[in-house]
Amino acid sequence: YPNASLKFNLVERIFVPYVGIDGKASLVTYEWLSAENPYIAPASSSEITDRLFVYAGIKGLLNSKSGFNVNVSYSLVNNMPLFINDSTGLYDNHFRVINDDVELIKYSGEIHHNPGEHIQFILTGNLYGYTMSNEEKAWHKPDYEFILQTRYNLKEKIYANINMNFIGTRYAKPYDTIQNSIKLDPVFDINLGLEYRYSKLFSVFIDMYNLTSSKYYLWNQYPSRRFNIIIGFTYKL
């Protein structure tokens, strides 16, 4: 794949346009699939996915504490893996993978702000436009997503992370081709993570998900868990 990039320091670090072209091939393993969709059928696999893309953007600084990065990319993706409900199983409780060749236009933006030494805010947003070769839609892929992250640490001992996620409309493929595609409503979710590092070797943490206890569907027919907590510790040998 070609790999080239060019950037211009029109104003040193404050206003930096850039353009480039790149590509990559990925072996889509069951481990990769299950990390994205935990309900994938056992032993699932997919074809090798390859992607060629060009991009252009502008990054820089708003002031001494804030920066930005906005860009647009156009990608040609061969064998993009898509998840659809598997109707061949006994309980219809798994997903399987189908592949399609896709043209993808992606608009991205990020703003970060560091008001102090120990706190940081990051707002990112992505808009997606899919042109499919065979399938009606890019199944279970959102048309947009926005994420607001807040990171805080107190004297390198107590760490807190708050994530607010807003995921746009997605569509699921129906079993019957006569039916219309199934629309999944947008999702708003808030998660909180706390960690206390007793030393470089030992720490304890608590992660709280879906603080609003909302009911939503990231995957068709699979309602989200309501408010849930994970408590644990880490120890390095």
C-alpha positions, 0 to 999 in steps of 0.5 A: 500500500502507498504510505505518504503524508505531508504537513505544513506549519503555516503557523508553528504548532497553531495551524498545521494542515496535513494530507496523506494516503495509507492502507493496511490489511487485517486478519479478522480473527475470532478474538477480534470479532468477539472483542467487538461483538461478544455475542458472535457465534463460536469459532466465527471468522472472516475474510482478510479485510484490506483498506486504502484511504486518503485523508486531509485535515487541520490540527493546532492550538486554540491557546496554551491549554487547548488544541484541536484536530479536524479531518476528513478521510475517504476509504475503500474497504474490501471485505468489511465484516458486518454483524447480522443475527444468526437465524440458523441456531437453536435459540437465535441468540448469536450473530454471524459475519457477512462481508461487503465492499464499502466506500466510507467517508468519515468526518472527524473532530477532536478538541482537548482542554487541559485547565490544570495539571491534573485534569483533562477534557477531550471531546471527539466526534465522528460522522460516517457515510457508507456506500455499500456494494451488496448490502442495503446498509452497514449493519450495526454501524452508527452513522455518528458518535460523540464521546466526552472524556474527563480524566483526573488524577490526584497526586498520581494516586487517585484516578477518575475517568468519566465517559459520556457516549452518544452513539447514533442510529444503527440498522440491523438486517431482518431475517425476512428480506421482505421486511424493512431494515430494523432501526436501532435508536441512538444511545446515550451512556455515562460510565465512571471509573475510579482507581487508587494506586497504592504503589506501582505494583498494586492498585484497586479499582471500581468501574460503574457502567450505565449510570443513568440505568438506561435501556437501549440496544447496541445489538439487535435483540440484546438489551443493555445491562442496566446500572452495573459495577465491576470491582477489582484489583491489579498486581504486577509481578 
